[in-house]
């Protein structure tokens, strides 16, 4: 079996969803680090609680950023694959 074409928006949606899930995981790690840091008073120049607010912002911002970037880059990757597969052939996959 040879894959000769990939739907650009189909791959973009899948890659965007995977990237958004990764962004959520990363946002949770940032939020936990910010909450721990603000609770310990790691930086006296930042008002108490602001670190926690920034951490919660990471949970919202990072999944959106990663999801949109994944959607666009996945669609671009599929379009480039389609272009080059037309020139040199597709990827051969053996299915047993």
N, C-alpha and C positions, 0 to 999 in steps of 0.2 A: 504494500500500500504506500502511495506517495502523496504527501500533503502538498498540493499545488497552490492553495489559496486559503487564507484565514480571514474571517470577517473582522474588519478593523474595529468597529464599535463593540462587537461581541467580545473580542479579546480585551478591549479597553475597559468594558464594564467589569469583567472578571478581575482583571489586574487592579482596577480601581477599588473594588470591594476588598480584595486581599490587602492592598496597601492601606486602606482605611482601618482595617482590623489591626494591622501592625501599628498604625498611628495611634489607635486607642490604647494598645498595650504600652507603647512608648509614653503616651500622655499620662497613663496611670503611674508609671515609674517616675516621671518628672513630678507629678502631683505628690506622690509619697515622699520624694526627696525634699520637695519644697515645704511640705508640712512638718517633716522632721527637722529640717533646717530652721524654720521659723519658730518651732517649739523650743529648740535648743538655744535660740538667740545667736545664731551663727554670725550674723552681721548686724551690728548695732546701728548702722546707718539706715537700715530699712525698717520702717514701722512694723510693729508686731502685727501679724495677720496678713500682711501684704504678700509675703512669700506663699502662704496658703492660697491666696487669691490668684497669684500667678500660676500656681500648680493646677488649680481648677481650670484656668484658662487654657493650659496645655492640653487638658482632657478634651476640650472643645475644639481648639485650633488645630492640633496635630492630626486628628483623624480627618478633618476637612481638607487640610493641606495635602496630606498624603493621598487621600482619596481622589482629589482633583488631579494631582500630579500623576498618579497611577493611571487614571482614565486617559489622560492625554498621552502619556508615554506608551501605554499599552496599545492605543490606537496607532500611534506613530510607528511602533515596532511592527505591528501587523501590516501596515501599509508598506513599510520598507521590505518586509518579508515577501509580500506579494510581488513587489517590483523585482526583487532579485531572484525570486523563484521562477518568474517568467523568463529571466535571462539564463539562469544556470540550472534550473530544475528545482524540484521541491525536496523536502526531507523524506528519506525513505524510512518507513517504520515497519518492522516485522512483528506481526501479531500472531501469537500461537494459541 
